[in-house]
Amino acid sequence: MTNPVDQTALPSGTGCAECTAAGGWWVHLRRCAACGHIGCCDDSLARHASAHWRETGHPIIRSFEPGEDWFWDFETNQYYDGPELAPPQHHPVDQPAPGPKGQVPKDWVDQLNNR
């Protein structure tokens, strides 16, 4: 396997790439440590971060939330001791979670509970 972390890979954007393209929303964001793809977490309806892992084989993600610096390894289902990645380290601080601003439905909690 190639190195699961590329410290030079830039984030693909400030929100989940697929949710943004589809006009959707997410709970929290995760950053692929291999390529910088930003996807939504498994608490989100679409679970794009783990879908990215299954599609690409890139197993390591890092939180893309302000104040969080943890990594996760999908293959081992354990935390991973990762290095500093290229900035930015998180989505813009004025972007809410869930987000993005203006896209989150009023009944978002019910949608999550009813999936």
CNS distance restraints for C-alpha pairs under 8 A (distance, minus, plus):
assign (resid   3 and name CA) (resid  34 and name CA) 7.62 0.50 0.50
assign (resid   4 and name CA) (resid  33 and name CA) 6.71 0.50 0.50
assign (resid   4 and name CA) (resid  34 and name CA) 5.28 0.50 0.50
assign (resid   4 and name CA) (resid  58 and name CA) 6.30 0.50 0.50
assign (resid   4 and name CA) (resid  59 and name CA) 6.72 0.50 0.50
assign (resid   4 and name CA) (resid  60 and name CA) 6.25 0.50 0.50
assign (resid   5 and name CA) (resid  33 and name CA) 4.80 0.50 0.50
assign (resid   5 and name CA) (resid  34 and name CA) 4.46 0.50 0.50
assign (resid   5 and name CA) (resid  35 and name CA) 7.91 0.50 0.50
assign (resid   5 and name CA) (resid  60 and name CA) 7.12 0.50 0.50
assign (resid   5 and name CA) (resid  82 and name CA) 7.74 0.50 0.50
assign (resid   6 and name CA) (resid  33 and name CA) 6.11 0.50 0.50
assign (resid   6 and name CA) (resid  34 and name CA) 4.90 0.50 0.50
assign (resid   6 and name CA) (resid  35 and name CA) 6.73 0.50 0.50
assign (resid   6 and name CA) (resid  85 and name CA) 7.59 0.50 0.50
assign (resid   7 and name CA) (resid  33 and name CA) 7.41 0.50 0.50
assign (resid   7 and name CA) (resid  34 and name CA) 7.89 0.50 0.50
assign (resid   7 and name CA) (resid  83 and name CA) 7.28 0.50 0.50
assign (resid   7 and name CA) (resid  84 and name CA) 6.73 0.50 0.50
assign (resid   7 and name CA) (resid  85 and name CA) 4.57 0.50 0.50
assign (resid   7 and name CA) (resid  86 and name CA) 5.74 0.50 0.50
assign (resid   8 and name CA) (resid  85 and name CA) 6.65 0.50 0.50
assign (resid   8 and name CA) (resid  86 and name CA) 5.32 0.50 0.50
assign (resid   9 and name CA) (resid  33 and name CA) 7.60 0.50 0.50
assign (resid   9 and name CA) (resid  34 and name CA) 6.95 0.50 0.50
assign (resid   9 and name CA) (resid  35 and name CA) 5.39 0.50 0.50
assign (resid   9 and name CA) (resid  36 and name CA) 5.33 0.50 0.50
assign (resid   9 and name CA) (resid  85 and name CA) 7.55 0.50 0.50
assign (resid   9 and name CA) (resid  86 and name CA) 6.41 0.50 0.50
assign (resid  10 and name CA) (resid  35 and name CA) 7.35 0.50 0.50
assign (resid  10 and name CA) (resid  36 and name CA) 5.24 0.50 0.50
assign (resid  10 and name CA) (resid  86 and name CA) 5.92 0.50 0.50
assign (resid  10 and name CA) (resid  87 and name CA) 6.96 0.50 0.50
assign (resid  10 and name CA) (resid  88 and name CA) 7.83 0.50 0.50
assign (resid  11 and name CA) (resid  31 and name CA) 6.88 0.50 0.50
assign (resid  11 and name CA) (resid  35 and name CA) 7.74 0.50 0.50
assign (resid  11 and name CA) (resid  36 and name CA) 4.21 0.50 0.50
assign (resid  11 and name CA) (resid  37 and name CA) 5.93 0.50 0.50
assign (resid  11 and name CA) (resid  38 and name CA) 6.34 0.50 0.50
assign (resid  11 and name CA) (resid  87 and name CA) 7.81 0.50 0.50
assign (resid  11 and name CA) (resid  88 and name CA) 7.28 0.50 0.50
assign (resid  12 and name CA) (resid  17 and name CA) 7.12 0.50 0.50
assign (resid  12 and name CA) (resid  36 and name CA) 5.57 0.50 0.50
assign (resid  12 and name CA) (resid  37 and name CA) 4.97 0.50 0.50
assign (resid  12 and name CA) (resid  38 and name CA) 5.74 0.50 0.50
assign (resid  13 and name CA) (resid  17 and name CA) 6.96 0.50 0.50
assign (resid  13 and name CA) (resid  37 and name CA) 7.84 0.50 0.50
assign (resid  13 and name CA) (resid  38 and name CA) 6.62 0.50 0.50
assign (resid  14 and name CA) (resid  38 and name CA) 7.50 0.50 0.50
assign (resid  14 and name CA) (resid  90 and name CA) 7.89 0.50 0.50
assign (resid  14 and name CA) (resid  91 and name CA) 5.08 0.50 0.50
assign (resid  14 and name CA) (resid  92 and name CA) 6.86 0.50 0.50
assign (resid  15 and name CA) (resid  19 and name CA) 7.82 0.50 0.50
assign (resid  15 and name CA) (resid  20 and name CA) 6.64 0.50 0.50
assign (resid  15 and name CA) (resid  29 and name CA) 6.90 0.50 0.50
assign (resid  15 and name CA) (resid  38 and name CA) 6.28 0.50 0.50
assign (resid  15 and name CA) (resid  39 and name CA) 7.20 0.50 0.50
assign (resid  15 and name CA) (resid  40 and name CA) 7.98 0.50 0.50
assign (resid  15 and name CA) (resid  91 and name CA) 6.90 0.50 0.50
assign (resid  15 and name CA) (resid 100 and name CA) 7.34 0.50 0.50
assign (resid  16 and name CA) (resid  20 and name CA) 5.85 0.50 0.50
assign (resid  16 and name CA) (resid  26 and name CA) 7.35 0.50 0.50
assign (resid  16 and name CA) (resid  29 and name CA) 6.60 0.50 0.50
assign (resid  16 and name CA) (resid  38 and name CA) 5.04 0.50 0.50
assign (resid  16 and name CA) (resid  39 and name CA) 4.26 0.50 0.50
assign (resid  16 and name CA) (resid  40 and name CA) 5.41 0.50 0.50
assign (resid  16 and name CA) (resid  48 and name CA) 7.52 0.50 0.50
assign (resid  17 and name CA) (resid  21 and name CA) 6.28 0.50 0.50
assign (resid  17 and name CA) (resid  37 and name CA) 7.34 0.50 0.50
assign (resid  17 and name CA) (resid  38 and name CA) 5.96 0.50 0.50
assign (resid  17 and name CA) (resid  39 and name CA) 6.13 0.50 0.50
assign (resid  18 and name CA) (resid  22 and name CA) 6.21 0.50 0.50
assign (resid  18 and name CA) (resid  39 and name CA) 7.21 0.50 0.50
assign (resid  18 and name CA) (resid  48 and name CA) 7.09 0.50 0.50
assign (resid  19 and name CA) (resid  23 and name CA) 5.87 0.50 0.50
assign (resid  19 and name CA) (resid  24 and name CA) 4.47 0.50 0.50
assign (resid  19 and name CA) (resid  25 and name CA) 5.83 0.50 0.50
assign (resid  19 and name CA) (resid  26 and name CA) 7.23 0.50 0.50
assign (resid  19 and name CA) (resid  40 and name CA) 7.79 0.50 0.50
assign (resid  19 and name CA) (resid  46 and name CA) 7.82 0.50 0.50
assign (resid  20 and name CA) (resid  24 and name CA) 5.95 0.50 0.50
assign (resid  20 and name CA) (resid  25 and name CA) 7.34 0.50 0.50
assign (resid  23 and name CA) (resid 103 and name CA) 7.28 0.50 0.50
assign (resid  24 and name CA) (resid 103 and name CA) 6.60 0.50 0.50
assign (resid  24 and name CA) (resid 104 and name CA) 7.80 0.50 0.50
assign (resid  25 and name CA) (resid  98 and name CA) 7.26 0.50 0.50
assign (resid  25 and name CA) (resid  99 and name CA) 5.67 0.50 0.50
assign (resid  25 and name CA) (resid 100 and name CA) 6.06 0.50 0.50
assign (resid  25 and name CA) (resid 103 and name CA) 5.86 0.50 0.50
assign (resid  25 and name CA) (resid 104 and name CA) 5.63 0.50 0.50
assign (resid  26 and name CA) (resid  40 and name CA) 5.64 0.50 0.50
assign (resid  26 and name CA) (resid  41 and name CA) 7.48 0.50 0.50
assign (resid  26 and name CA) (resid  44 and name CA) 5.19 0.50 0.50
assign (resid  26 and name CA) (resid  45 and name CA) 7.19 0.50 0.50
assign (resid  26 and name CA) (resid  46 and name CA) 7.84 0.50 0.50
assign (resid  26 and name CA) (resid  97 and name CA) 7.65 0.50 0.50
assign (resid  26 and name CA) (resid  98 and name CA) 5.58 0.50 0.50
assign (resid  26 and name CA) (resid  99 and name CA) 5.58 0.50 0.50
assign (resid  26 and name CA) (resid 100 and name CA) 7.24 0.50 0.50
assign (resid  26 and name CA) (resid 104 and name CA) 7.71 0.50 0.50
assign (resid  27 and name CA) (resid  40 and name CA) 6.89 0.50 0.50
assign (resid  27 and name CA) (resid  41 and name CA) 6.83 0.50 0.50
assign (resid  27 and name CA) (resid  43 and name CA) 6.43 0.50 0.50
assign (resid  27 and name CA) (resid  44 and name CA) 5.07 0.50 0.50
assign (resid  27 and name CA) (resid  97 and name CA) 5.79 0.50 0.50
assign (resid  27 and name CA) (resid  98 and name CA) 4.10 0.50 0.50
assign (resid  27 and name CA) (resid  99 and name CA) 6.45 0.50 0.50
assign (resid  28 and name CA) (resid  40 and name CA) 5.81 0.50 0.50
assign (resid  28 and name CA) (resid  41 and name CA) 5.50 0.50 0.50
assign (resid  28 and name CA) (resid  43 and name CA) 7.59 0.50 0.50
assign (resid  28 and name CA) (resid  44 and name CA) 7.12 0.50 0.50
assign (resid  28 and name CA) (resid  64 and name CA) 7.74 0.50 0.50
assign (resid  28 and name CA) (resid  65 and name CA) 6.93 0.50 0.50
assign (resid  28 and name CA) (resid  97 and name CA) 6.09 0.50 0.50
assign (resid  28 and name CA) (resid  98 and name CA) 6.15 0.50 0.50
assign (resid  28 and name CA) (resid  99 and name CA) 7.70 0.50 0.50
assign (resid  29 and name CA) (resid  38 and name CA) 6.64 0.50 0.50
assign (resid  29 and name CA) (resid  39 and name CA) 5.78 0.50 0.50
assign (resid  29 and name CA) (resid  40 and name CA) 4.63 0.50 0.50
assign (resid  29 and name CA) (resid  41 and name CA) 5.64 0.50 0.50
assign (resid  29 and name CA) (resid  63 and name CA) 6.40 0.50 0.50
assign (resid  29 and name CA) (resid  64 and name CA) 5.17 0.50 0.50
assign (resid  29 and name CA) (resid  65 and name CA) 6.30 0.50 0.50
assign (resid  29 and name CA) (resid  91 and name CA) 7.97 0.50 0.50
assign (resid  30 and name CA) (resid  38 and name CA) 5.67 0.50 0.50
assign (resid  30 and name CA) (resid  39 and name CA) 5.37 0.50 0.50
assign (resid  30 and name CA) (resid  40 and name CA) 5.92 0.50 0.50
assign (resid  30 and name CA) (resid  41 and name CA) 6.02 0.50 0.50
assign (resid  30 and name CA) (resid  49 and name CA) 6.21 0.50 0.50
assign (resid  30 and name CA) (resid  61 and name CA) 6.13 0.50 0.50
assign (resid  30 and name CA) (resid  62 and name CA) 5.66 0.50 0.50
assign (resid  30 and name CA) (resid  63 and name CA) 4.65 0.50 0.50
assign (resid  30 and name CA) (resid  64 and name CA) 4.93 0.50 0.50
assign (resid  30 and name CA) (resid  65 and name CA) 7.64 0.50 0.50
assign (resid  31 and name CA) (resid  36 and name CA) 5.65 0.50 0.50
assign (resid  31 and name CA) (resid  37 and name CA) 5.67 0.50 0.50
assign (resid  31 and name CA) (resid  38 and name CA) 4.61 0.50 0.50
assign (resid  31 and name CA) (resid  39 and name CA) 6.46 0.50 0.50
assign (resid  31 and name CA) (resid  49 and name CA) 7.52 0.50 0.50
assign (resid  31 and name CA) (resid  61 and name CA) 5.27 0.50 0.50
assign (resid  31 and name CA) (resid  62 and name CA) 5.08 0.50 0.50
assign (resid  31 and name CA) (resid  63 and name CA) 6.09 0.50 0.50
assign (resid  31 and name CA) (resid  64 and name CA) 5.70 0.50 0.50
assign (resid  32 and name CA) (resid  36 and name CA) 4.82 0.50 0.50
assign (resid  32 and name CA) (resid  37 and name CA) 5.11 0.50 0.50
assign (resid  32 and name CA) (resid  38 and name CA) 6.44 0.50 0.50
assign (resid  32 and name CA) (resid  39 and name CA) 7.89 0.50 0.50
assign (resid  32 and name CA) (resid  49 and name CA) 7.49 0.50 0.50
assign (resid  32 and name CA) (resid  58 and name CA) 7.05 0.50 0.50
assign (resid  32 and name CA) (resid  59 and name CA) 7.89 0.50 0.50
assign (resid  32 and name CA) (resid  60 and name CA) 6.16 0.50 0.50
assign (resid  32 and name CA) (resid  61 and name CA) 4.47 0.50 0.50
assign (resid  32 and name CA) (resid  62 and name CA) 6.47 0.50 0.50
assign (resid  33 and name CA) (resid  58 and name CA) 7.72 0.50 0.50
assign (resid  33 and name CA) (resid  60 and name CA) 5.52 0.50 0.50
assign (resid  33 and name CA) (resid  61 and name CA) 5.20 0.50 0.50
assign (resid  33 and name CA) (resid  62 and name CA) 6.37 0.50 0.50
assign (resid  33 and name CA) (resid  85 and name CA) 7.62 0.50 0.50
assign (resid  34 and name CA) (resid  58 and name CA) 6.13 0.50 0.50
assign (resid  34 and name CA) (resid  60 and name CA) 7.11 0.50 0.50
assign (resid  38 and name CA) (resid  49 and name CA) 7.02 0.50 0.50
assign (resid  38 and name CA) (resid  64 and name CA) 7.80 0.50 0.50
assign (resid  39 and name CA) (resid  47 and name CA) 7.41 0.50 0.50
assign (resid  39 and name CA) (resid  48 and name CA) 4.89 0.50 0.50
assign (resid  39 and name CA) (resid  49 and name CA) 4.20 0.50 0.50
assign (resid  39 and name CA) (resid  50 and name CA) 7.97 0.50 0.50
assign (resid  39 and name CA) (resid  52 and name CA) 7.55 0.50 0.50
assign (resid  40 and name CA) (resid  44 and name CA) 6.09 0.50 0.50
assign (resid  40 and name CA) (resid  46 and name CA) 7.13 0.50 0.50
assign (resid  40 and name CA) (resid  47 and name CA) 5.49 0.50 0.50
assign (resid  40 and name CA) (resid  48 and name CA) 5.13 0.50 0.50
assign (resid  40 and name CA) (resid  49 and name CA) 5.33 0.50 0.50
assign (resid  41 and name CA) (resid  47 and name CA) 5.35 0.50 0.50
assign (resid  41 and name CA) (resid  48 and name CA) 6.80 0.50 0.50
assign (resid  41 and name CA) (resid  49 and name CA) 5.79 0.50 0.50
assign (resid  41 and name CA) (resid  50 and name CA) 7.36 0.50 0.50
assign (resid  42 and name CA) (resid  46 and name CA) 7.56 0.50 0.50
assign (resid  42 and name CA) (resid  47 and name CA) 4.55 0.50 0.50
assign (resid  42 and name CA) (resid  48 and name CA) 7.63 0.50 0.50
assign (resid  42 and name CA) (resid  49 and name CA) 7.34 0.50 0.50
assign (resid  42 and name CA) (resid  50 and name CA) 6.95 0.50 0.50
assign (resid  43 and name CA) (resid  47 and name CA) 7.00 0.50 0.50
assign (resid  43 and name CA) (resid 112 and name CA) 7.71 0.50 0.50
assign (resid  44 and name CA) (resid 112 and name CA) 7.34 0.50 0.50
assign (resid  45 and name CA) (resid 112 and name CA) 6.63 0.50 0.50
assign (resid  45 and name CA) (resid 115 and name CA) 7.61 0.50 0.50
assign (resid  47 and name CA) (resid  51 and name CA) 6.39 0.50 0.50
assign (resid  48 and name CA) (resid  52 and name CA) 5.98 0.50 0.50
assign (resid  49 and name CA) (resid  53 and name CA) 6.56 0.50 0.50
assign (resid  49 and name CA) (resid  61 and name CA) 7.88 0.50 0.50
assign (resid  50 and name CA) (resid  54 and name CA) 6.35 0.50 0.50
assign (resid  50 and name CA) (resid  74 and name CA) 7.62 0.50 0.50
assign (resid  51 and name CA) (resid  55 and name CA) 6.12 0.50 0.50
assign (resid  52 and name CA) (resid  56 and name CA) 5.90 0.50 0.50
assign (resid  52 and name CA) (resid  57 and name CA) 7.74 0.50 0.50
assign (resid  52 and name CA) (resid  58 and name CA) 7.42 0.50 0.50
assign (resid  53 and name CA) (resid  57 and name CA) 5.03 0.50 0.50
assign (resid  53 and name CA) (resid  58 and name CA) 4.89 0.50 0.50
assign (resid  53 and name CA) (resid  59 and name CA) 5.51 0.50 0.50
assign (resid  53 and name CA) (resid  74 and name CA) 7.55 0.50 0.50
assign (resid  54 and name CA) (resid  58 and name CA) 7.67 0.50 0.50
assign (resid  59 and name CA) (resid  73 and name CA) 5.43 0.50 0.50
assign (resid  59 and name CA) (resid  74 and name CA) 5.09 0.50 0.50
assign (resid  59 and name CA) (resid  75 and name CA) 5.93 0.50 0.50
assign (resid  60 and name CA) (resid  71 and name CA) 6.72 0.50 0.50
assign (resid  60 and name CA) (resid  72 and name CA) 5.61 0.50 0.50
assign (resid  60 and name CA) (resid  73 and name CA) 4.57 0.50 0.50
assign (resid  60 and name CA) (resid  74 and name CA) 6.40 0.50 0.50
assign (resid  60 and name CA) (resid  80 and name CA) 7.56 0.50 0.50
assign (resid  61 and name CA) (resid  71 and name CA) 5.49 0.50 0.50
assign (resid  61 and name CA) (resid  72 and name CA) 5.31 0.50 0.50
assign (resid  61 and name CA) (resid  73 and name CA) 6.61 0.50 0.50
assign (resid  61 and name CA) (resid  74 and name CA) 7.95 0.50 0.50
assign (resid  62 and name CA) (resid  69 and name CA) 6.76 0.50 0.50
assign (resid  62 and name CA) (resid  70 and name CA) 5.71 0.50 0.50
assign (resid  62 and name CA) (resid  71 and name CA) 4.19 0.50 0.50
assign (resid  62 and name CA) (resid  72 and name CA) 6.30 0.50 0.50
assign (resid  63 and name CA) (resid  68 and name CA) 6.06 0.50 0.50
assign (resid  63 and name CA) (resid  69 and name CA) 6.08 0.50 0.50
assign (resid  63 and name CA) (resid  70 and name CA) 5.93 0.50 0.50
assign (resid  63 and name CA) (resid  71 and name CA) 6.49 0.50 0.50
assign (resid  63 and name CA) (resid  90 and name CA) 7.54 0.50 0.50
assign (resid  64 and name CA) (resid  68 and name CA) 7.22 0.50 0.50
assign (resid  64 and name CA) (resid  69 and name CA) 7.87 0.50 0.50
assign (resid  64 and name CA) (resid  89 and name CA) 6.28 0.50 0.50
assign (resid  64 and name CA) (resid  90 and name CA) 4.26 0.50 0.50
assign (resid  64 and name CA) (resid  91 and name CA) 6.02 0.50 0.50
assign (resid  65 and name CA) (resid  89 and name CA) 7.87 0.50 0.50
assign (resid  65 and name CA) (resid  90 and name CA) 4.96 0.50 0.50
assign (resid  65 and name CA) (resid  91 and name CA) 6.14 0.50 0.50
assign (resid  66 and name CA) (resid  89 and name CA) 7.59 0.50 0.50
assign (resid  66 and name CA) (resid  90 and name CA) 5.21 0.50 0.50
assign (resid  66 and name CA) (resid  91 and name CA) 6.82 0.50 0.50
assign (resid  66 and name CA) (resid  92 and name CA) 7.94 0.50 0.50
assign (resid  66 and name CA) (resid  93 and name CA) 6.57 0.50 0.50
assign (resid  69 and name CA) (resid  89 and name CA) 7.92 0.50 0.50
assign (resid  70 and name CA) (resid  79 and name CA) 7.28 0.50 0.50
assign (resid  70 and name CA) (resid  80 and name CA) 7.51 0.50 0.50
assign (resid  70 and name CA) (resid  81 and name CA) 7.79 0.50 0.50
assign (resid  70 and name CA) (resid  82 and name CA) 7.81 0.50 0.50
assign (resid  71 and name CA) (resid  79 and name CA) 5.70 0.50 0.50
assign (resid  71 and name CA) (resid  80 and name CA) 5.05 0.50 0.50
assign (resid  71 and name CA) (resid  81 and name CA) 6.58 0.50 0.50
assign (resid  71 and name CA) (resid  82 and name CA) 6.19 0.50 0.50
assign (resid  72 and name CA) (resid  77 and name CA) 7.16 0.50 0.50
assign (resid  72 and name CA) (resid  78 and name CA) 5.94 0.50 0.50
assign (resid  72 and name CA) (resid  79 and name CA) 4.42 0.50 0.50
assign (resid  72 and name CA) (resid  80 and name CA) 5.22 0.50 0.50
assign (resid  73 and name CA) (resid  77 and name CA) 5.58 0.50 0.50
assign (resid  73 and name CA) (resid  78 and name CA) 5.55 0.50 0.50
assign (resid  73 and name CA) (resid  79 and name CA) 5.98 0.50 0.50
assign (resid  73 and name CA) (resid  80 and name CA) 5.86 0.50 0.50
assign (resid  74 and name CA) (resid  78 and name CA) 7.23 0.50 0.50
assign (resid  85 and name CA) (resid  89 and name CA) 7.09 0.50 0.50
assign (resid  91 and name CA) (resid  95 and name CA) 6.96 0.50 0.50
assign (resid  95 and name CA) (resid  99 and name CA) 6.60 0.50 0.50
assign (resid  95 and name CA) (resid 100 and name CA) 6.26 0.50 0.50
assign (resid  95 and name CA) (resid 101 and name CA) 6.27 0.50 0.50
assign (resid  96 and name CA) (resid 100 and name CA) 6.35 0.50 0.50
assign (resid  96 and name CA) (resid 101 and name CA) 6.13 0.50 0.50
assign (resid  98 and name CA) (resid 104 and name CA) 6.82 0.50 0.50
assign (resid  99 and name CA) (resid 103 and name CA) 6.62 0.50 0.50
assign (resid  99 and name CA) (resid 104 and name CA) 5.92 0.50 0.50
assign (resid 100 and name CA) (resid 104 and name CA) 6.58 0.50 0.50
assign (resid 104 and name CA) (resid 108 and name CA) 6.63 0.50 0.50
assign (resid 107 and name CA) (resid 111 and name CA) 6.29 0.50 0.50
assign (resid 108 and name CA) (resid 112 and name CA) 6.31 0.50 0.50
assign (resid 109 and name CA) (resid 113 and name CA) 6.19 0.50 0.50
assign (resid 110 and name CA) (resid 114 and name CA) 5.98 0.50 0.50
assign (resid 111 and name CA) (resid 115 and name CA) 6.36 0.50 0.50
